[in-house]
Amino acid sequence: MNLKEWIFTTDHKRVGVLYLIGSIAAFAVAGIMALLMRAELSTIGPTITANPTQYNVWLYTHGAVMILGFQIPALTGFFANYCIPLMIGAKDVAFPRVNALSVWLFYVGVILALLTFFIPDPPDVMWTGYPPYSTITTGNTAMYSFTVLILGFASIIGGVNFLTTVAYMRAPGITLNKLNIFVWCTLAAFVLQLIFVPVLGTAVSLISMDKYLGTNFFDPTKGGDVLTYQNLFWFYSHPAVYVIFLPFIGVVYEIIAAHAKNMVFNYKMVVYGGVGGIVLLAGEVWVHHLYVSGMADWLRIGQMVTTLMISIPVGLMMIGLIGTLYKGSIAFTTPMLYALGVVFLFLIGGLTGIPLAVPSLTIGVSDTYYVVGHFHYVMAVAGTFAIFGGVYHWFPKMTGKMYNEFWGKLGFWITFVGVNIVFWIMMDVGVKGMPRRYYDYAHFPQFEGAHQWMTVGAAILAVGFTIAILNWILGAINGKPAGDNPWGSPSLEWTTVSPPPHGNWPSPPSVSEDWHPYGFKKG
Amino acid sequence: MKGKRMHDTIKRAAAGLAALFLTVPAWAAGGAKAAAATPDPARDWDLLWNEVIFDITIIGILFAIVTAWFIWQARRRPGNEVGASVPLSPASAVGWVVIPIFVFLSIDLYTAANGWVLWNTFRDVPANRMEIKLEAGMYSWDYTYPNGVRTQNELVVPAGTPIVLRMTSRDTLHSHYIPDFRVKEDSMPGRITYLWFNPTKPGEHIVTCAEYCGVMHGYMAGRIIVKAPEEYAAWMKGEETRLAALTAPEPAPAAKPAKPAAKKT
């Protein structure tokens, strides 16, 4: 294997694998940050560091890197790159060199984020970077701004690339109603990225201009306004939740359809009602992040209604998933376990989000561990489970080899147990009043036991994730040959050889009139 | 039993609808509104919270059982090697969109109506309130009473009087969170925000910062001490005497308030 070939590759599959390696590395680093935080919180007072800033840097790194360096790149970088051209029967993406540029920028962004550990004044502004703190801290806010800008730019050019690819490069016979759900979901995610990333870029640029260039966008003593930043930030960052949610639920659809060998239930409902509805509502709900920020009351009430209405498209997508399981032929393989895990984790996360849509209930639990537990269930852990399940699902396609089923399942169950210990307890102490982003909780001594259980849970889930990652590495080196289509799926990516050659197909694919990516046949 | 529950539901829905249409001017004004009896937002919060948690628990358990049953029924076994779903007829495909939309939407609007009623409780400050100014800063809560008495990190209030805090910040964002009263609101430079709570009986309550404000965010805590009205009056008299003693030599106390009367312990 030639390193230069990989670095200068324009092959969408290699670009995808580069995204995967980078994002899993980011996941490992951000996961270690989480473990350090859990270790620190295991006792009241200083435990492993006596310096609160050190803790805040871990917290910043954990949030920023998990979202910007792991979930978004893994979903819209790895899965989109690897699967979309294969699923639509294309030789490659529309602009392969632009694609290579996007993965380079991604690595620059990740390296910039990791330099946090080597500079004397690491950023400690949380992944939200709210002013006035971010403009007066001695931490390096510019580092935060540039990390966001570079990763955002990588994502935008990826978005342009994939919208063009799906619009123009589908194989003959693949109509819009024969696209995989994952393709629809990812397209929708890229539409959201193209609309909203510039807003985030603006917000973080203005922060650095305020801090380093003497402008006063957010300084009220000189005519600025503090709340403007929060609006700009969440005007992007709520849709960003759907940029994560849509591709991960798309991955779950692919896994469930393939391992239940069943057609997707009510395809048009899922695509137009579910995916379409989320795109329509995504930009009208950001104020639910600002329910206690001092926004106008009528905005909080108005966006309570839009936020609750998100339950409609999301509910339709859940009905689609359950309907696909119904009357299926479910094999409990490792990817299927992860996908079913997502269904149950997302159920908990989604339902616990209902009170958080209501400002008068949020006023009690906002900025507590309840919120942290909720969004870890609904987005962080559900998304990560989908990513892990997806990597297992397409592992035979990527490597031509099979992972170890026993270790895969063991890893899943360990992680599933750990996750529920950590985040269930987290929601419980949150309702009782434990605020988030605390280095120490000296005035809440009653929560020490719960914190210790969470630390134990975090250690357990770390073991589970480690088993999964080792399973991939060992499987890629010396797994058994898997064959071209181990799951018996008619979806196009399984019709070529494993691993697919440069150009994907020996001869250009075409599909028959009655072909459908979910048309599973007996035999 | 069922009739009772039904009746409650109808009453609640009616209240929600009424709130939807009738209270627009009230929250638009965002100001004080006289009420017959002083409402207790913390108690109302507990009621609605428990109801919502009860409902989502029921929904969640039902959903989980049905899903688990489907999964078990559809496990791969001899005779079930491939999924048996058939394409839906156009009518049932549309039905599977329209009916869930109505179900979800009615749950949403019901929740929204109840949430709105509670919101009005949290935002409409009773007329018999006491107004206290709060300036938050890294890392303390500085309270100023209507008569100029100041305290830091410790707010003494009389039981039975609704307290409204008019809040601002001198540096970064802070959020005055009183877990026992289920209420918080951010404070920031350049704007004045408010929250109110109803201390019904004597006791002590933790105040803690709920918006990341800097290195020592986790240590930014204080206390609200609720005293019986007569004890409060005695305490306030003492504070006033102290303040007078401190400000006596000053020619114009209003223009130049003294050093904080008190870091009380």
Interface residues (C-beta under 8 A of the other chain):
Chain A: P52 T53 N56 D124 M126 T128 Y130 P132 Y133 I136 T137 D219 P220 T221 G224 D225 V226 L227 A260 K261 N262 M263 F265 N266 K268 M269 G273 V292 S293 G294 D297 W298 R300 I301 M304 V305 L308 M309 S311 I312 G315 L316 I319 I322 G323 T324 L325 Y326 K327 G328 S329 I330 A331 F332 L340 V343 F344 L347 I348 L351 T352 I354 P355 A357 V358 P359 S360 L361 I363 G364 S366 D367 T368 V431 K432 G433 P435 R436 R437 Y438 Y439 D440 Y441 A442 H443 F444 F520 K521 K522
Chain B: W27 A28 G30 W45 L48 W49 V52 I53 I56 I59 G60 F63 A64 V66 T67 F70 I71 Q73 A74 R75 R76 N80 E81 V82 G83 A84 S85 P87 L88 A93 W96 V97 P100 I101 F104 L105 I107 D108 L109 T111 A112 N114 G115 W116 L118 W119 T121 F122 R123 D171 T172 L173 S175 Y177 P179 D180 R182 V183 K184 E185 D186 S187 M188 P189 G190 R191 T193 I206 T208 C209 A210 E211 Y212 C213 G214 V215 M216 H217 G218 Y219 A221
